[in-house]
């Protein structure tokens, strides 16, 4: 009496393995179509400590949470990868498991292309490049930022990243009572 039987499947339009459910069964079950909401996915990704570059990129470019470019699929070297919540989690593992400092950028790019697709990878890496050339959160938190260039404040990607990184550090404190240095943040706010 207290057991519910549940099934999960891809829909026909997903292009995955799909078996047609017979009409008598369809008439005896409740069917629900589910898709991750960007805000909910970002909340979950924050708690799962997903790379701030990824979460900031998705926050700034929500259309890339689910992204498949038909042009990518027609490329000669395309393996058909595309961006989904699942492939972004895989990208997080890729970024965590590669020694980014010592790794050839070409290899990282190729692995990401094979995970989230060509177009999403190019847009994501461009986002990270823009962010890396901007403000440093550690300098901000330590109160060591002496000045801000107007270009930095106009760099919306960097602002998404900085706010995402700050949010990540606040949320992922592992239950420890860490004292946050508010001085650096207040100085940064005053500079802006």
SVG drawing of the C-alpha trace seen along z (x, -y; Angstrom):
<svg xmlns="http://www.w3.org/2000/svg" viewBox="-6 -55 59 57">
<polyline fill="none" stroke="black" stroke-width="0.4" points="0.0,0.0 2.8,-2.4 4.9,-1.8 4.9,-3.9 6.5,-2.6 8.3,-5.2 9.9,-5.2 12.3,-7.7 13.0,-8.0 14.2,-10.2 11.5,-11.6 11.5,-10.9 12.6,-14.4 15.8,-14.0 17.2,-11.7 18.4,-9.2 17.4,-5.6 13.6,-5.6 11.1,-2.9 7.5,-3.6 5.3,-3.1 2.1,-1.1 -1.1,-3.0 -2.6,-0.9 0.4,-1.7 0.2,-5.4 -3.3,-5.3 -2.3,-3.9 0.6,-6.2 1.1,-9.9 3.5,-11.4 5.6,-14.4 8.1,-16.2 11.0,-17.7 13.7,-20.1 16.3,-21.8 15.5,-25.4 18.6,-27.7 18.1,-29.3 17.5,-25.9 20.5,-24.4 22.7,-27.3 21.6,-26.9 22.4,-23.1 25.7,-23.8 26.7,-26.3 26.0,-23.7 27.9,-21.1 30.9,-23.5 30.9,-23.5 33.7,-25.6 32.8,-29.3 33.8,-29.9 31.1,-27.6 28.4,-28.9 29.3,-32.5 29.2,-31.7 25.7,-30.1 24.5,-33.0 25.6,-35.4 24.6,-33.2 21.6,-31.1 20.8,-29.9 24.0,-27.8 22.7,-25.5 21.1,-23.6 22.8,-24.4 23.2,-22.5 24.3,-24.3 23.3,-22.5 26.4,-23.9 28.6,-22.1 27.1,-18.7 28.0,-19.3 31.6,-20.0 34.0,-17.4 35.6,-16.7 32.4,-16.9 31.6,-14.1 28.1,-15.5 28.7,-16.8 26.4,-19.5 25.8,-21.4 23.3,-20.2 23.3,-20.3 25.0,-16.9 27.7,-17.9 28.5,-21.0 29.0,-18.8 31.4,-16.7 33.2,-19.9 33.6,-20.7 35.3,-17.4 37.5,-18.0 38.6,-21.4 39.2,-19.9 41.2,-16.9 43.5,-18.7 46.4,-20.6 45.3,-23.8 48.5,-25.6 50.7,-23.0 48.2,-21.7 48.4,-22.7 45.4,-25.0 44.7,-23.1 44.2,-19.8 41.8,-21.5 39.9,-23.1 39.6,-19.7 38.4,-17.9 35.7,-20.6 34.6,-20.5 34.1,-16.8 32.0,-17.5 29.9,-20.6 30.4,-21.1 32.4,-23.5 30.3,-26.7 29.7,-26.4 33.4,-25.7 34.5,-28.7 32.0,-31.1 33.0,-29.6 36.7,-29.9 36.3,-33.5 34.3,-34.3 37.1,-32.9 39.8,-34.8 37.8,-38.1 37.4,-37.3 41.1,-36.4 42.2,-39.8 40.1,-41.7 39.9,-42.1 41.3,-39.6 38.9,-38.6 41.7,-37.7 43.0,-41.2 39.6,-42.6 39.0,-40.5 42.4,-41.3 41.9,-45.0 45.0,-45.1 43.2,-46.5 44.6,-50.0 42.4,-51.1 39.8,-50.0 40.0,-50.8 36.7,-51.8 37.2,-48.8 37.0,-46.5 33.7,-47.8 32.3,-47.7 33.3,-44.0 30.0,-42.4 31.6,-38.9 34.1,-39.7 31.4,-41.1 29.4,-37.8 32.5,-35.9 33.5,-37.9 30.0,-37.8 29.7,-34.1 33.1,-33.4 32.1,-35.5 28.8,-33.6 30.6,-30.3 33.1,-31.2 30.2,-32.2 28.1,-29.1 30.8,-26.5 32.3,-27.1 31.9,-23.4 30.1,-24.4 33.2,-26.2 32.7,-29.6 35.1,-31.5 35.5,-35.2 35.0,-37.1 37.1,-40.1 34.5,-42.8 37.0,-45.6 38.2,-44.6 34.6,-44.3 33.7,-47.7 36.8,-49.3 35.8,-47.7 32.2,-48.9 33.5,-52.4 35.8,-52.4 32.9,-51.5"/>
</svg>
